[in-house]
């Protein structure tokens, strides 16, 4: 029997104890993350094992190619040629072309579909020019005895280096966890549909509204609906975060994905598929994932710029040099321009830094999942966070307990009986307090949740209710409000208030320093909580937080994130399933380590260590990582900026043409520099 702790003037414990209908959310405010579908969209269709196979095949094919092939016409110390070695290079390169180039072809097609050629397009041009021009070179040299320099060495190394870079990026994505996949795991594969007096097993994607389904003990509900027959207890922790079971009988509402307890229920479906609770949440996650995935990275922008520059110089070379030196010379110049534009260093510039950043963060108890969101760390203006469990310990204690014309010990025993089955910290606080005070052990029957208000049950055929002030007001029950901080619950006997209990939480030791550091960095802390305003203000005053939102509903969270995003980059810290849309909507989101899997999959990073100072460390690390990425992109692009015009012959009038050896050395040096610079990133 589950219970919403609104009865404690804590409409929700904000993250994991909230109950709401996701379908009521306004989709204008629900863009939300996790998996980034980068502009390398073709890579998304490939699984990691396929990528791994392609990389190793390409790597082992590259080894003999770079041994038997000169580097831009230069014979390196380890170069070993023999009669027919050029044919062997051509054969091995052909195998490598078909094995290693496919991911980049797929990615380039995706980029051109969106009319935004970037890294994948640049790589594809480089691979195709180096491969096909080299085939032409072999045929010209071997069959027509006209010596033309091939680029098999460059083709092979470019292919392997790019596969390595994108394998690193894919590993980040694979480790992130798919929020929608986690949601799918909550749903059954089939449903037992009643047809006359028979049961038919049907896939859940074929279900329709008004169908009657039978849900057996231990099974998940396939969609939202109303109980028409049977009595059972249901685990609704999906919505409330509590393990207490809720009694369901004829007329009770059930939500898809929640788990049936010990009975059998016949349910008339009301909303299925995309209209259901899970469907709405899934749609929200997907829309936000898509929005974040479309965010163009700096690396993509640089690659896009280089793509058009290289293409422009190559075409210009053809047009200018053809009338001056002939078509053959012009083609050679144009090919050299496109070969020099091959993004060896550029392709590794970001993945190496990201991999280094992930490794450093993981050692410090932070798991980074979405690299694109890290850019937001440079420009954060707001940090939205829950109160309970984030700023406070989440360990509640009873601060005040009073009775009105009733036995104090018995009243405490009744409260404990109603809260006995809950694992919520507030409920456990009451149970533990009752034990400390040696309150009598009382058994309650017919305990049920009052959605959004509290819990009730029978003791000795007498009905008792533990609920919030809001419940009392809405039911016109006379009471004297308790003026104190904390979460307040009122105990009613047949509609008469007989006791009141107030519970409080305590600040984490690191909370004050955390808020102070945020303010020093120019980031405005914003406290959002389901608790009452009095309790929220008391904690806010201690921490000197001026931006407070109390009694926040789950629907309000995503609206708040969207509202703050209109004024600057926004970070969200949360842990519950119902936090998933807000986490994914935020520019940068952090899930607390004890949170749900759906929250983890929706967030950009997961804080494993329960230390708020780690969030500051994470922000600082992300800033340094972004700086390193920019540095590497400059190093990676500077080679192309210098080499492309020289290769095109812009200084030919002065007798300066780019020497292939110099170009090769600069390209190698650029690649080494970005690798070393990435390794210099420290925590």
C-alpha positions as CSV (number, residue, x, y, z in Angstrom):
1,X,0.0,0.0,0.0
2,X,1.7,3.1,-1.2
3,X,1.4,6.5,0.2
4,X,2.0,10.0,-1.2
5,X,3.6,12.1,1.5
6,X,1.4,15.1,0.8
7,X,0.0,14.3,4.2
8,X,3.3,15.8,5.5
9,X,2.9,19.1,3.7
10,X,5.4,17.7,1.3
11,X,3.4,17.3,-1.8
12,X,6.3,15.2,-3.1
13,X,9.6,14.4,-1.8
14,X,10.2,16.0,-5.1
15,X,12.0,13.4,-6.9
16,X,11.1,9.9,-5.9
17,X,7.9,10.3,-4.0
18,X,5.7,12.1,-6.5
19,X,2.5,11.0,-8.1
20,X,1.2,12.5,-11.2
21,X,-0.1,11.9,-14.7
22,X,2.6,12.6,-17.2
23,X,-0.1,13.0,-19.9
24,X,-1.1,16.3,-18.3
25,X,2.3,17.8,-19.0
26,X,2.6,20.5,-21.6
27,X,4.9,19.2,-24.3
28,X,6.1,22.7,-25.0
29,X,8.0,22.4,-21.8
30,X,9.1,18.8,-22.1
31,X,12.1,18.7,-24.4
32,X,14.4,16.4,-22.7
33,X,18.3,13.5,-22.6
34,X,20.5,11.0,-22.6
35,X,21.8,9.4,-25.6
36,X,23.3,11.8,-27.9
37,X,22.6,11.2,-31.5
38,X,25.5,13.2,-32.8
39,X,25.8,14.5,-36.3
40,X,27.5,11.3,-36.8
41,X,24.1,9.8,-37.1
42,X,25.2,6.9,-39.2
43,X,27.1,5.6,-36.3
44,X,24.0,5.4,-34.2
45,X,22.7,2.4,-36.2
46,X,25.8,0.4,-35.5
47,X,26.2,-1.5,-32.3
48,X,29.5,-1.5,-30.4
49,X,30.5,-5.0,-31.3
50,X,30.2,-4.3,-35.0
51,X,32.3,-1.2,-34.5
52,X,34.9,-3.1,-32.6
53,X,35.1,-5.7,-35.4
54,X,35.5,-3.1,-38.1
55,X,38.2,-1.3,-36.1
56,X,40.4,-4.4,-35.5
57,X,40.0,-5.6,-39.1
58,X,41.0,-2.1,-40.3
59,X,43.9,-2.1,-37.8
60,X,45.4,-5.4,-39.0
61,X,45.0,-4.4,-42.6
62,X,46.7,-1.1,-42.0
63,X,49.9,-2.7,-40.6
64,X,51.2,-4.3,-43.9
65,X,49.9,-1.3,-45.9
66,X,52.1,1.3,-44.0
67,X,55.1,-1.1,-44.1
68,X,55.1,-1.7,-47.9
69,X,53.8,1.8,-48.9
70,X,55.8,5.1,-49.0
71,X,54.4,8.0,-46.9
72,X,53.5,10.7,-49.4
73,X,56.3,9.4,-51.6
74,X,58.7,9.3,-48.7
75,X,60.4,6.0,-47.9
76,X,60.5,5.7,-44.1
77,X,63.2,3.7,-42.2
78,X,60.8,0.7,-41.8
79,X,59.4,0.9,-45.4
80,X,59.8,-2.5,-47.2
81,X,58.9,-2.6,-50.9
82,X,59.2,-5.5,-53.3
83,X,58.1,-6.3,-56.9
84,X,54.4,-6.1,-56.9
85,X,54.1,-4.4,-53.5
86,X,52.0,-1.7,-55.0
87,X,49.4,-4.3,-56.2
88,X,49.4,-5.8,-52.7
89,X,48.8,-2.4,-51.2
90,X,45.9,-1.8,-53.6
91,X,44.3,-5.2,-52.7
92,X,44.7,-4.6,-49.0
93,X,43.4,-1.1,-49.3
94,X,40.4,-2.2,-51.2
95,X,39.5,-4.6,-48.4
96,X,40.0,-1.9,-45.9
97,X,37.9,0.5,-48.0
98,X,34.8,-1.7,-47.9
99,X,35.3,-2.8,-44.2
100,X,36.3,0.5,-42.6
101,X,34.6,3.2,-44.8
102,X,30.9,2.2,-44.3
103,X,30.3,4.0,-41.0
104,X,31.6,7.2,-42.5
105,X,29.5,6.9,-45.7
106,X,26.4,6.4,-43.5
107,X,27.3,9.4,-41.4
108,X,28.0,11.6,-44.4
109,X,24.7,10.7,-46.0
110,X,22.9,11.6,-42.7
111,X,24.8,14.9,-42.6
112,X,23.9,15.8,-46.2
113,X,20.2,14.9,-45.6
114,X,20.2,17.6,-42.9
115,X,22.2,19.9,-45.3
116,X,25.0,20.2,-42.7
117,X,28.1,18.5,-43.9
118,X,30.6,18.2,-41.0
119,X,33.2,15.7,-39.7
120,X,31.8,12.6,-41.3
121,X,31.6,14.3,-44.7
122,X,35.1,15.6,-44.4
123,X,36.4,12.1,-43.4
124,X,34.4,10.5,-46.3
125,X,35.9,13.0,-48.8
126,X,39.4,12.2,-47.5
127,X,38.9,8.5,-47.6
128,X,37.5,8.5,-51.1
129,X,40.1,10.8,-52.6
130,X,43.0,9.0,-51.0
131,X,41.7,5.6,-52.0
132,X,40.5,6.2,-55.6
133,X,43.4,8.5,-56.5
134,X,45.8,5.8,-55.2
135,X,44.1,3.2,-57.4
136,X,44.5,5.6,-60.3
137,X,48.2,6.1,-59.4
138,X,48.8,2.3,-59.3
139,X,47.2,1.8,-62.7
140,X,49.0,4.7,-64.2
141,X,52.4,3.6,-62.8
142,X,52.1,-0.1,-63.4
143,X,50.2,-0.2,-66.7
144,X,51.2,3.0,-68.4
145,X,54.6,3.6,-66.7
146,X,53.6,7.2,-65.8
147,X,54.7,7.7,-62.2
148,X,51.9,9.1,-60.0
149,X,52.3,9.2,-56.2
150,X,49.7,7.1,-54.3
151,X,48.2,7.8,-50.9
152,X,47.5,4.3,-49.6
153,X,49.6,5.1,-46.4
154,X,47.4,8.2,-45.7
155,X,44.2,6.3,-46.6
156,X,44.9,3.4,-44.2
157,X,46.0,5.6,-41.2
158,X,43.1,8.0,-41.7
159,X,40.6,5.1,-41.7
160,X,42.0,3.5,-38.6
161,X,42.5,6.8,-36.6
162,X,38.9,7.9,-37.4
163,X,37.5,4.5,-36.5
164,X,39.4,4.7,-33.2
165,X,38.1,8.2,-32.5
166,X,34.5,7.2,-33.2
167,X,34.9,4.0,-31.2
168,X,35.8,6.1,-28.2
169,X,32.7,8.3,-28.8
170,X,30.5,5.3,-29.2
171,X,31.8,3.8,-25.9
172,X,30.7,6.9,-24.1
173,X,27.3,6.6,-25.7
174,X,27.0,2.9,-25.0
175,X,27.8,3.4,-21.3
176,X,25.2,6.1,-21.0
177,X,22.2,3.8,-20.8
178,X,19.1,4.5,-22.7
179,X,16.3,6.1,-20.7
180,X,13.6,4.8,-23.1
181,X,15.0,1.3,-22.9
182,X,14.7,1.5,-19.1
183,X,11.1,2.5,-19.5
184,X,10.4,-0.4,-21.9
185,X,11.8,-2.8,-19.3
186,X,9.0,-1.7,-17.0
187,X,6.4,-3.0,-19.4
188,X,5.4,-6.6,-20.2
189,X,5.8,-8.1,-23.7
190,X,2.3,-9.5,-23.8
191,X,-1.1,-8.9,-22.2
192,X,-3.9,-11.5,-21.3
193,X,-6.9,-10.0,-23.1
194,X,-10.4,-11.2,-22.2
195,X,-12.5,-12.2,-25.2
196,X,-15.9,-13.6,-24.1
197,X,-14.9,-16.2,-21.5
198,X,-11.4,-16.8,-22.9
199,X,-8.0,-15.3,-22.5
200,X,-5.8,-14.4,-25.5
201,X,-2.2,-13.4,-25.2
202,X,-1.6,-10.3,-27.3
203,X,1.5,-8.1,-27.8
204,X,1.0,-4.9,-25.9
205,X,1.4,-2.7,-29.0
206,X,-1.8,-4.2,-30.3
207,X,-3.9,-3.2,-27.3
208,X,-6.8,-0.8,-27.7
209,X,-8.7,1.3,-25.2
210,X,-11.8,-0.4,-23.6
211,X,-10.2,-3.8,-23.9
212,X,-10.4,-5.9,-20.7
213,X,-7.0,-7.5,-19.7
214,X,-6.3,-9.8,-16.8
215,X,-3.2,-9.1,-14.8
216,X,-1.9,-12.0,-12.7
217,X,0.1,-11.7,-9.5
218,X,3.6,-10.4,-10.0
219,X,2.9,-9.1,-13.5
220,X,3.2,-5.5,-14.8
221,X,0.1,-3.6,-16.0
222,X,0.4,-3.3,-19.8
223,X,-1.4,0.1,-19.9
224,X,-3.4,2.6,-17.8
225,X,-6.9,1.5,-16.8
226,X,-9.6,0.9,-14.3
227,X,-10.1,-2.2,-12.2
228,X,-13.4,-3.9,-13.0
229,X,-13.0,-7.1,-11.0
230,X,-10.7,-8.5,-8.3
231,X,-8.8,-7.2,-5.3
232,X,-5.0,-6.9,-5.0
233,X,-2.2,-4.8,-3.8
234,X,-0.1,-2.9,-6.4
235,X,3.5,-1.7,-6.2
236,X,3.3,1.9,-7.5
237,X,7.0,2.8,-6.7
238,X,7.2,3.9,-10.4
239,X,5.2,7.0,-9.5
240,X,5.8,7.5,-5.8
241,X,9.2,5.9,-5.2
242,X,7.8,3.9,-2.3
243,X,7.8,0.1,-1.9
244,X,4.5,0.1,0.1
245,X,1.7,-1.6,-1.8
246,X,-1.6,0.1,-2.7
247,X,-4.8,-1.7,-2.4
248,X,-6.8,-1.9,-5.7
249,X,-10.4,-2.9,-6.1
250,X,-13.3,-2.3,-8.4
251,X,-13.1,1.3,-9.7
252,X,-9.4,1.9,-8.7
253,X,-7.1,3.4,-11.3
254,X,-3.9,1.6,-12.3
255,X,-1.0,2.8,-14.3
256,X,1.0,0.9,-16.9
257,X,4.3,-0.3,-15.7
258,X,3.3,-0.6,-12.1
259,X,3.4,-4.2,-10.7
260,X,0.5,-6.2,-9.4
261,X,0.9,-7.8,-6.0
262,X,-0.7,-11.0,-4.7
263,X,-4.1,-11.0,-6.4
264,X,-5.6,-11.2,-9.9
265,X,-7.2,-8.1,-11.4
266,X,-9.3,-7.6,-14.5
267,X,-8.6,-4.1,-15.9
268,X,-10.5,-2.1,-18.5
269,X,-7.9,-0.1,-20.5
270,X,-8.4,3.6,-20.6
271,X,-5.2,4.9,-22.3
272,X,-2.7,2.8,-24.2
273,X,0.5,3.3,-26.2
274,X,1.7,6.9,-26.5
275,X,-1.3,8.3,-24.5
276,X,-0.4,6.2,-21.4
277,X,1.7,7.3,-18.5
278,X,4.8,5.5,-19.8
279,X,4.0,6.5,-23.4
280,X,3.9,10.2,-22.4
281,X,7.1,9.9,-20.4
282,X,8.9,8.0,-23.2
283,X,7.8,10.6,-25.8
284,X,9.1,13.4,-23.6
285,X,12.4,11.6,-23.2
286,X,12.8,11.0,-27.0
287,X,11.9,14.6,-27.9
288,X,14.5,15.9,-25.5
289,X,17.1,13.4,-26.6
290,X,16.5,14.6,-30.1
291,X,16.9,18.2,-29.2
292,X,20.2,17.7,-27.4
293,X,21.5,15.4,-30.1
294,X,21.0,18.2,-32.7
295,X,23.1,20.5,-30.7
296,X,26.1,21.2,-33.0
297,X,29.5,20.7,-31.4
298,X,32.4,22.9,-32.0
299,X,34.2,20.0,-33.6
300,X,31.4,19.7,-36.1
301,X,31.5,23.4,-36.9
302,X,35.2,23.3,-37.5
303,X,34.9,20.2,-39.7
304,X,32.1,21.8,-41.6
305,X,34.1,24.9,-42.2
306,X,37.2,22.8,-43.4
307,X,34.9,20.7,-45.7
308,X,33.8,23.8,-47.6
309,X,37.3,25.4,-47.6
310,X,38.9,22.2,-48.9
311,X,36.2,21.8,-51.6
312,X,36.6,25.4,-52.6
313,X,40.4,25.2,-52.9
314,X,40.2,21.9,-54.8
315,X,37.8,23.2,-57.3
316,X,39.7,26.5,-57.6
317,X,42.9,24.5,-58.2
318,X,41.3,22.6,-61.1
319,X,40.0,25.8,-62.7
320,X,43.2,27.7,-62.3
321,X,45.9,25.1,-63.0
322,X,44.2,23.3,-65.9
323,X,44.8,26.2,-68.4
324,X,48.3,26.9,-66.9
325,X,49.8,23.4,-66.6
326,X,47.3,21.0,-68.0
327,X,44.5,18.7,-66.6
328,X,46.8,16.1,-65.2
329,X,48.8,18.6,-63.2
330,X,45.6,20.3,-62.0
331,X,44.0,17.0,-60.9
332,X,47.2,16.1,-58.9
333,X,47.1,19.5,-57.2
334,X,43.3,19.2,-56.4
335,X,43.8,15.7,-55.0
336,X,46.7,16.9,-52.9
337,X,44.5,19.6,-51.4
338,X,41.8,17.1,-50.5
339,X,44.4,14.7,-49.1
340,X,45.9,17.3,-46.9
341,X,42.4,18.2,-45.6
342,X,42.2,14.7,-44.2
343,X,41.3,15.4,-40.5
344,X,43.8,13.0,-38.8
345,X,44.4,15.3,-35.8
346,X,41.0,16.9,-35.9
347,X,39.2,13.6,-35.7
348,X,41.1,12.7,-32.5
349,X,41.1,16.2,-31.0
350,X,37.8,15.9,-29.1
351,X,37.5,12.1,-28.5
352,X,40.8,11.9,-26.7
353,X,40.0,14.8,-24.4
354,X,36.5,13.3,-23.7
355,X,38.0,9.9,-22.9
356,X,40.5,11.5,-20.6
357,X,37.8,13.6,-18.9
358,X,35.6,10.5,-18.4
359,X,38.5,8.5,-16.9
360,X,39.4,11.3,-14.4
361,X,35.8,11.9,-13.4
362,X,35.1,8.2,-12.9
363,X,38.0,8.0,-10.4
364,X,36.4,10.8,-8.4
365,X,32.9,9.2,-8.3
366,X,31.3,11.0,-11.3
367,X,30.1,9.1,-14.4
368,X,29.9,11.3,-17.5
369,X,27.5,10.1,-20.1
370,X,26.6,13.0,-22.5
371,X,29.7,14.9,-23.7
372,X,27.7,17.5,-25.5
373,X,26.1,18.7,-22.3
374,X,29.6,19.4,-20.8
375,X,29.8,22.6,-23.0
376,X,27.1,24.1,-20.7
377,X,29.5,24.0,-17.8
378,X,31.3,27.0,-19.2
379,X,28.1,29.2,-19.2
380,X,26.0,28.0,-16.3
381,X,23.8,30.6,-14.7
382,X,21.3,28.5,-12.6
383,X,21.5,25.4,-10.6
384,X,18.1,23.8,-9.8
385,X,18.2,21.3,-6.9
386,X,15.9,19.4,-4.6
387,X,16.0,20.1,-0.9
388,X,15.5,16.7,0.7
389,X,18.4,14.3,0.1
390,X,20.4,16.8,-1.9
391,X,20.9,19.8,0.4
392,X,19.7,17.9,3.5
393,X,20.6,14.4,4.8
394,X,17.2,12.9,4.1
395,X,17.3,11.5,7.7
396,X,14.2,12.9,9.3
397,X,13.6,13.2,13.0
398,X,10.4,14.0,14.9
399,X,10.7,17.6,16.2
400,X,7.3,18.0,17.7
401,X,4.4,15.7,18.7
402,X,1.1,16.8,20.3
403,X,-2.3,15.2,21.0
404,X,-5.7,16.7,21.5
405,X,-7.9,14.9,24.1
406,X,-6.4,11.6,23.3
407,X,-3.9,9.1,24.7
408,X,-0.4,10.2,23.5
409,X,1.1,6.8,23.4
410,X,-1.8,5.2,21.6
411,X,-1.9,8.1,19.0
412,X,1.8,7.5,18.3
413,X,1.1,3.7,17.9
414,X,-1.7,4.4,15.4
415,X,0.6,6.6,13.3
416,X,3.2,3.9,13.4
417,X,0.7,1.3,12.3
418,X,-0.4,3.3,9.3
419,X,3.2,4.0,8.3
420,X,4.5,0.5,9.0
421,X,4.8,-0.7,5.5
422,X,6.4,2.4,4.0
423,X,10.1,2.7,3.3
424,X,9.9,6.5,2.9
425,X,12.3,8.3,5.3
426,X,9.4,10.3,6.8
427,X,7.4,7.2,7.5
428,X,10.4,5.4,9.0
429,X,11.0,8.4,11.1
430,X,7.6,8.0,12.7
431,X,8.0,4.3,13.1
432,X,11.4,4.7,14.8
433,X,10.1,7.4,17.0
434,X,7.3,5.2,18.1
435,X,9.8,2.5,19.0
436,X,12.0,4.9,21.0
437,X,8.9,6.1,23.0
438,X,7.8,2.5,23.5
439,X,4.4,3.1,21.9
440,X,2.1,0.1,21.8
441,X,2.3,-2.1,18.7
442,X,-0.9,-1.8,16.8
443,X,-2.0,-3.6,13.7
444,X,-3.9,-1.7,11.0
445,X,-6.1,-3.2,8.3
446,X,-7.5,-2.0,5.0
447,X,-4.6,0.5,4.8
448,X,-4.8,2.5,1.6
449,X,-3.3,5.5,-0.1
450,X,-5.1,8.7,-0.4
451,X,-3.5,9.9,-3.7
452,X,-1.7,13.2,-3.1
453,X,-2.8,13.6,0.5
454,X,-1.8,10.7,2.8
455,X,-2.9,7.3,4.1
456,X,-5.8,5.8,6.0
457,X,-6.7,2.5,7.6
458,X,-8.9,0.8,10.2
459,X,-7.9,-0.1,13.7
460,X,-10.5,-1.9,15.9
461,X,-13.1,-1.0,13.3
462,X,-12.3,2.7,13.7
463,X,-11.1,4.7,10.6
464,X,-7.9,6.7,11.1
465,X,-6.3,9.0,8.6
466,X,-2.8,10.5,8.5
467,X,-2.9,13.5,6.2
468,X,-1.7,17.0,5.3
469,X,-3.2,20.3,6.1
470,X,-4.4,20.5,2.5
471,X,-6.5,17.4,2.9
472,X,-8.1,18.8,6.0
473,X,-8.9,22.1,4.3
474,X,-10.4,20.4,1.2
475,X,-12.6,18.3,3.4
476,X,-13.6,21.2,5.6
477,X,-12.2,19.7,8.8
478,X,-11.6,22.1,11.6
479,X,-8.1,22.2,12.9
480,X,-5.5,24.6,14.3
481,X,-2.5,24.8,12.0
482,X,0.8,24.0,13.6
483,X,3.2,26.9,13.1
484,X,6.6,25.2,12.8
485,X,9.2,24.2,10.2
486,X,9.3,20.8,8.7
487,X,6.8,18.3,7.3
488,X,3.5,18.3,9.3
489,X,1.0,15.5,9.5
490,X,-2.4,15.4,11.2
491,X,-4.0,12.2,12.7
492,X,-7.8,12.0,12.4
493,X,-10.2,9.7,14.1
494,X,-13.4,9.5,12.1
495,X,-12.8,13.1,10.8
496,X,-11.6,14.6,14.1
497,X,-8.0,15.8,14.6
498,X,-6.6,13.9,17.6
499,X,-2.8,14.5,17.1
500,X,-0.2,16.3,15.0
501,X,3.4,15.5,14.3
502,X,6.2,17.6,12.8
503,X,9.4,16.2,11.3
504,X,12.5,17.9,10.2
505,X,15.6,17.2,8.2
506,X,19.2,18.4,8.7
507,X,21.6,20.1,6.4
508,X,24.5,18.1,4.9
509,X,27.8,19.3,6.2
510,X,28.9,20.2,2.7
511,X,25.7,22.1,1.8
512,X,26.8,25.6,2.9
513,X,30.2,25.4,1.1
514,X,28.5,24.0,-2.0
515,X,26.0,26.9,-2.2
516,X,28.7,29.5,-1.3
517,X,30.9,28.2,-4.2
518,X,28.1,28.3,-6.7
519,X,27.5,31.9,-5.8
520,X,31.2,32.7,-6.0
521,X,31.2,31.3,-9.5
522,X,28.2,33.4,-10.6
523,X,25.8,30.5,-10.6
524,X,22.4,31.2,-8.9
525,X,21.2,28.2,-6.7
526,X,17.5,27.5,-6.9
527,X,15.8,25.2,-4.4
528,X,12.8,23.3,-5.6
529,X,11.0,21.1,-3.1
530,X,7.6,19.5,-2.5
531,X,7.9,20.5,1.2
532,X,5.9,23.4,2.6
533,X,7.1,27.0,2.4
534,X,7.9,27.3,6.1
535,X,10.3,24.3,6.0
536,X,11.8,25.4,2.6
537,X,12.4,29.0,3.8
538,X,14.1,27.7,7.0
539,X,16.6,25.7,5.0
540,X,17.0,28.5,2.4
541,X,17.7,31.0,5.1
542,X,20.5,28.9,6.6
543,X,22.1,28.4,3.2
544,X,21.4,32.0,2.0
545,X,19.4,30.8,-1.0
546,X,17.0,33.5,-2.2
547,X,15.4,31.7,-5.1
548,X,12.9,29.2,-3.7
549,X,10.0,27.1,-5.1
550,X,8.1,25.2,-2.4
551,X,5.3,22.6,-2.8
552,X,6.4,22.0,-6.4
553,X,4.5,19.4,-8.3
554,X,6.2,17.1,-10.9
555,X,4.4,19.0,-13.6
556,X,5.9,22.2,-12.4
557,X,9.5,21.0,-12.5
558,X,9.9,20.8,-16.2
559,X,8.2,24.2,-16.5
560,X,10.6,25.7,-14.0
561,X,13.6,24.3,-16.0
562,X,12.2,25.7,-19.2
563,X,11.6,29.1,-17.5
564,X,15.1,29.4,-16.2
565,X,16.6,28.3,-19.6
566,X,15.1,31.4,-21.1
567,X,17.5,33.4,-19.0
568,X,20.7,31.2,-19.2
569,X,22.3,27.8,-19.1
570,X,20.5,25.7,-16.4
571,X,21.7,22.7,-14.4
572,X,19.3,20.3,-12.8
573,X,20.1,17.9,-9.9
574,X,17.6,15.1,-9.2
575,X,17.1,11.4,-8.6
576,X,13.5,10.1,-9.4
577,X,11.7,8.7,-12.4
578,X,9.5,11.8,-12.5
579,X,12.7,13.9,-12.6
580,X,13.7,12.3,-15.9
581,X,12.0,14.9,-18.1
582,X,13.4,17.8,-16.1
583,X,16.9,16.2,-16.0
584,X,16.9,15.7,-19.7
585,X,15.4,19.2,-20.4
586,X,18.2,20.9,-18.5
587,X,21.3,22.0,-20.3
588,X,23.4,20.0,-17.8
589,X,21.9,17.4,-15.5
590,X,23.3,15.4,-12.6
591,X,21.5,12.3,-11.2
592,X,22.2,11.5,-7.5
593,X,23.7,8.0,-7.2
594,X,20.9,6.6,-5.1
595,X,18.3,7.6,-7.8
596,X,16.3,5.5,-10.2
597,X,17.7,3.9,-13.4
598,X,15.4,6.0,-15.5
599,X,16.8,9.2,-13.9
600,X,20.3,7.9,-14.4
601,X,19.7,7.2,-18.1
602,X,18.2,10.7,-18.5
603,X,21.0,12.6,-16.9
604,X,24.2,13.8,-18.4
605,X,26.2,12.7,-15.4
606,X,25.7,10.5,-12.3
607,X,27.2,11.5,-8.9
608,X,28.1,8.3,-7.3
609,X,29.9,9.9,-4.3
610,X,27.5,11.5,-1.8
611,X,29.5,14.7,-1.6
612,X,28.1,18.0,-2.9
613,X,31.7,19.3,-3.4
614,X,32.1,16.7,-6.2
615,X,29.5,18.6,-8.3
616,X,31.7,21.7,-8.1
617,X,34.7,19.6,-9.0
618,X,32.7,18.2,-11.9
619,X,31.8,21.7,-13.2
620,X,35.5,22.8,-13.0
621,X,36.7,19.6,-14.7
622,X,34.1,20.1,-17.5
623,X,35.4,23.7,-17.9
624,X,39.0,22.6,-18.2
625,X,37.9,19.8,-20.6
626,X,36.2,22.3,-22.8
627,X,39.3,24.4,-22.8
628,X,41.4,21.4,-23.9
629,X,39.0,20.6,-26.6
630,X,39.2,24.1,-28.0
631,X,43.0,24.0,-27.8
632,X,43.1,20.6,-29.6
633,X,40.7,21.8,-32.3
634,X,43.0,24.8,-33.0
635,X,46.0,22.5,-33.2
636,X,44.1,20.0,-35.4
637,X,42.7,22.8,-37.7
638,X,45.8,24.9,-37.9
639,X,47.6,22.3,-40.0
640,X,44.8,22.4,-42.5
641,X,44.5,26.2,-42.4
642,X,48.2,26.5,-43.4
643,X,48.6,23.5,-45.6
644,X,45.5,23.6,-47.8
645,X,46.3,27.0,-49.4
646,X,49.9,26.1,-49.9
647,X,48.9,22.8,-51.5
648,X,46.6,24.7,-53.8
649,X,49.6,26.8,-54.9
650,X,48.5,30.2,-53.7
651,X,52.2,31.1,-53.3
652,X,53.3,29.5,-56.6
653,X,54.0,33.0,-58.0
654,X,56.8,33.3,-55.4
655,X,58.1,29.8,-56.3
656,X,56.7,28.3,-53.1
657,X,54.8,25.0,-53.4
658,X,54.1,22.7,-50.5
659,X,56.6,19.9,-50.2
660,X,54.8,16.6,-49.5
661,X,57.5,15.7,-46.9
662,X,56.8,19.0,-45.0
663,X,53.1,18.4,-45.2
664,X,53.5,14.9,-43.8
665,X,55.7,16.1,-40.9
666,X,53.2,18.8,-40.0
667,X,50.3,16.4,-40.1
668,X,52.1,13.9,-37.9
669,X,53.2,16.6,-35.5
670,X,49.7,17.9,-35.2
671,X,48.3,14.5,-34.3
672,X,51.0,14.0,-31.7
673,X,50.3,17.4,-30.2
674,X,46.6,16.8,-29.7
675,X,47.3,13.4,-28.1
676,X,49.8,14.8,-25.6
677,X,47.6,17.9,-24.9
678,X,44.7,15.6,-24.0
679,X,46.9,13.6,-21.6
680,X,47.9,16.8,-19.8
681,X,44.3,17.3,-18.5
682,X,44.3,16.9,-14.7
683,X,41.7,16.7,-12.1
